[in-house]
């Protein structure tokens, strides 16, 4: 979930009525990436602030009650006893500042999806403490680059039309992406309302449509600040969080909430609770898609083979010609010229023969070849039929996965794939099936990390695509890492490549080292030596990147 600026702004407005005057009574973390701050007034406990810097679902939530768990750990202890003066959000930025009555320190909450983090800074903006990656941040000055994108609120109709028309060579989606607040779901919704295609060139959008686009942007962003928030469901699965109604989500059911905090709390808790099942659904869709692609490839290879029926007819004809013209075969000859009685002009054809065999035996050789190719024709036809049946079967499973609207259905489809031996079997637990990799995300990039030596082989040679990027720490044992490349890019996105390399170091014997070399290449350049140990491979055409492990 991308935490939209307007969502965060409305949540900060909600918290502005609760936090000022409260004292930070406790500060701890129970789960990775989650920080709980217990607050109290002079008389009694006031509530709890839950801060999540989860890479996929960052959030700031108000909880009326929260029991400290047994495995909780103290964090940011210097904030204990501080009384909140105010909470505010930086204009057009997903950065929240919490000020305290006693000057000296400020709490900064940064919600940048994968780079979400929380900092304590002094009056000079020097970082005194950091919730994540302390060694990387402490002592440095907190600074964010100013947002250079234009705000749609600052553009009147004429200015917008001038801006939009000035990007005539871009697709409509890419042109609108240059404005603040217009994230991917927002742009798709606005284009949907205007009956425009996101890939449509700006030069093909009429002036009337451009004007309607401006009106829809203004109306949509205004509604986001006043309408009741809502969660959209596919069956029982919460799929989308929204600040206002999305016409493009008409096929989904919807539930409205009385306030922004209640909506965010419901959506985040449901997603966190069922994250494993939702990830499983995504993984299964990927596995089945790859299976269908593989089956289609084999079917195409089969269909592109030279027709065996034609070969069978030709060999049968040669056998008949030898049988009818035995006098033309001379002892010691390796080939003979025969008259083709089956041709309209009865041409001469040259045929290879075995000089050590009789005419009858040579004819039988060709009859045998004809019978073999006839058998092959039937065999290949049966194989093609079987492949088509499998493609249809897995296509139906894929469609069922995409439309699955409850967790029971997802589990049923998982079992169906197990029986078809599509999922990787766990050799240590008979009857159990699982995926051989962990899944990580960097923005829109998906990264797979092998779980064991055997899983490394399965990941690299069964699950990864040939155009995916493959990484491994140089000189150390560790997981194979695959950076997915569905767009078949020639070069990996630099930030995603660096993150994948850091994952490779983190999941290797070099996880405590610094500036570790990581090899990377495409999967198609990785081969496995015969009879080598599990996980042993030889990469070719590799390059090297030096990175540190991820901070824990």
Number of C-alpha atoms within 10 A of each C-alpha: 16 19 17 19 21 17 21 21 21 20 20 22 15 16 19 14 11 17 25 18 18 22 23 22 19 19 22 19 22 15 13 11 17 17 24 25 24 25 26 20 16 9 6 8 15 20 19 23 22 18 21 25 25 20 20 20 18 23 22 25 22 21 17 12 12 13 7 15 11 7 9 14 13 12 18 19 12 12 19 16 14 19 21 19 17 18 20 15 20 11 11 17 20 20 21 21 19 18 20 21 13 11 11 11 22 20 20 22 22 18 28 19 20 16 16 22 23 23 24 23 22 17 10 10 17 18 23 20 21 20 19 18 13 15 11 10 17 17 14 13 14 17 9 8 5 8 11 9 12 14 14 20 14 9 15 13 17 11 13 18 16 13 17 22 18 13 16 15 12 17 19 23 21 17 19 24 16 17 16 17 21 20 16 13 13 19 19 18 19 24 21 15 16 17 11 18 14 18 11 14 18 22 16 12 18 11 12 8 15 20 16 16 24 22 15 17 20 15 12 18 18 13 14 17 15 11 17 18 24 24 22 23 18 17 14 12 16 23 19 17 23 22 23 19 20 22 11 14 14 10 10 15 14 19 13 18 15 11 15 23 21 16 21 24 17 14 21 21 11 14 18 13 11 15 13 11 16 18 12 18 20 13 14 23 18 13 20 20 16 16 19 18 13 13 18 16 12 14 19 12 11 16 13 9 9 9 14 18 16 14 17 22 17 15 20 20 19 25 23 17 18 25 16 16 13 15 9 13 20 13 12 11 12 13 14 15 15 20 17 17 14 12 9 7 9 11 12 13 11 12 13 12 21 16 15 12 13 15 23 13 16 21 23 18 18 21 20 15 18 24 16 14 19 17 15 16 18 13 12 17 14 12 15 19 13 13 18 15 12 16 20 13 12 19 16 12 20 20 11 15 20 14 13 19 17 14 16 11 14 21 15 12 18 20 14 14 18 17 11 9 11 17 21 18 17 15 10 7 8 8 10 12 19 13 21 24 22 11 15 17 16 18 14 7 17 16 24 25 25 25 18 17 18 16 23 25 21 20 26 28 16 15 21 23 21 18 19 23 27 29 30 26 30 19 12 15 16 24 28 29 30 32 30 19 21 11 8 13 11 11 11 19 12 9 12 18 22 17 20 30 31 26 26 32 33 21 22 19 15 21 20 12 12 12 13 23 20 24 21 28 22 24 21 17 16 18 14 16 9 8 7 9 12 14 20 18 17 10 20 15 10 15 12 16 17 16 21 22 21 16 12 9
